[in-house]
């Protein structure tokens, strides 16, 4: 069994943020089905989800790929 360091965990976390892989794969088909175009936000503190929410998108932004 390979020992994973804190740095390796953080690198994996950053990779997932950059690839927009933070939400579970099961939610993606639902978001596509309802044609959701807003923003999802998740507040995490000490590894626990404190709050989550969403904002509906009312404006179309063609160049807005990722806000990271």
C-alpha positions, -999 to +999 in steps of 0.1 A: +000+000+000+014+033-010+016+061+016+000+093+003+014+126+016-006+157+024+011+173-006-002+145-029-037+149-015-036+187-022-022+182-057-052+158-064-076+184-049-062+211-072-064+188-102-100+181-096-108+219-091-091+227-123-110+200-142-143+210-125-146+175-109-157+186-075-194+176-078-204+140-080-207+125-115-243+115-108-254+152-107-240+161-141-267+143-161-293+160-140-278+195-145-277+188-183-313+176-183-326+208-167-301+228-188-288+245-157-265+274-166-259+290-132-233+287-105-230+261-078-212+270-046-200+248-018-185+261+014-161+236+031-145+241+065-121+215+080-132+189+054-169+193+061-195+208+038-210+238+057-232+252+031-242+247-006-263+267-029-269+278-065-274+309-085-294+307-117-277+322-148-297+350-164-270+363-188-252+344-215-215+347-214-198+331-244-162+336-231-169+325-195-153+291-194-143+287-158-141+312-129-111+296-111 
